[in-house]
């Protein structure tokens, strides 16, 4: 089910390429179908939106927008223990992201020149939240809380109706907890298009964030430029580096926690210990039979899973930096000694008691992370994802004249004589 590789030296670059390529395959039929949906929503607005809702979700909800009092009533139907857990998670997420908040600044030089930078939240942000059988309240928290902290004026959430045509109460509870302003019961590529262009009912937004199926992801990709998006997310990934002190039972559980996402998910263990490798594989087989998504896990591990025995932990760290995984666990006697050596990873989990689901739901750092090796140059979703920056400049007459010859020379060197003239007329 899961390959076991005894490299005894370098770890296969071909395996890394295989993992990165798995998310690059484009389904041309999906691309074409999404392009048609986007165009129809752009031209026909709510009419197209409702037609696609009936086609894909089976029925049109009684109302598209859920009022605030209705959201509260739905949230009140949730178990008190769930609501308490949701609030605790939100508190942790809010505390972590508050530390990311930037301030505008201004600097005045001795010659009277004033320069600075203004930080402003985006005006409107759209959040896509899967609904029905794949409901993720945690995604509401992770996307909406940083946006609120950034100063976004209005957060608009779209989520598909359940089979009964009604909203998911747990998602409504998360929306209430996170401070979402408006909620619309619509999903799929059509909901993404509605947020991008605006319809009679749904406002146009400046940025769209949140996970979804291949149609939602393709719609976000095609609409990038019309609106901003968080990232083009690929299949989920976990890479675990473990030394001889790690617990194979924990390692197996953590590998499968990501493999259960879908059949394209990747779960890899790197360890210099043959004993740890063997015992982890045994634990996978033992634990798998008790898991509800075992068939998905089995396929994922068969296609994109591996237990690789490397020479030492340093070689494993080098592999991690090359792969740039979404999630990286370091299960070692002293995990903190390796954090400074990790250059490329979406989120790093240190020690035997910091499993990846801790970050998915509760600890505070964002779980919207770069995938498919893009952690080499992309960062997790954060408060910075929801702000815009603009600079400002004030020069006195004396300061401008002191700089004018340099500016004129630079402008003429580029052949832009009108630029030079704009300075020369002020002599």
Buried (B, 14 or more C-beta within 10 A) or exposed (E): EBBBBEBEEEBEEEBBEEBBEBBEEEEEEBBEBBBEBBEBBBEEBBEBBBBBBEEBBEEBBEEBBBEEEBBEEBBEEBEEEBBEBBEEBBBBBBEBBEEBBEEEEEEEEEEEBBBBBEBBBBBBBBBBBBBBEEBBBBBBBBBBBBBBBBBBEBBBBBBBBBEEBBBBBBBBBBBBBBBBBBBBBBBBBBBBBBBBBBBEBBBBBBBBBBBBBEBBBBBBBBBBEBBBBBBBBBBBBBBBBBBEEBBBBBBBBBBBBBBBBBBBBBBBBBBBBEEBBBBBBEBBEEBBEEBEBBEBBBBBBEBBBBBBBBEEBEBBBBBBBBBBBBBBBBBBEEBEEBEEEBEBBBBBBBBBEBBBBEBBBBBBBBBBBBBBBBBEEBBBBBBBBBBBEEEEEEBEEEBBEEEBEEBBEEBEEEEEEEBBEEBEEEE
